[in-house]
């Protein structure tokens, strides 16, 4: 239990540059980013179309944007193979893999409590 008064405790959210929710968690906590990370966690590397098949309700544009953002945040690695036609594969970086146990805990909680939210 935090012993700081409420006003003091809430100050951590006011400092925009130092707020971990705004600057770290928000980058992967969206609906699509977390799903993409889960799909990538199941294989060493995955092609774009395989990710799209695993998440059929994501548009190609949104998937592309999500992968670019995850790559920019160094959670995902994009590898281009010089073949004809070109082949691109995505995989988790070490940083992305280090996030998985935390996502898995959240997913377990979501599965355990799904009925409470499905009304």
Buried (B, 14 or more C-beta within 10 A) or exposed (E): EEEEEEEEEEEEEEEEEEBEEEEEEEBBEEEBBBBBBBBBBEBEBBEBEBBBEBBEEBEEEEBEBBBEBBBEBEBBBBEEEEEEEEEEBBBBBEEBBEBBEEBEEEEEEEEEEEEEEEE
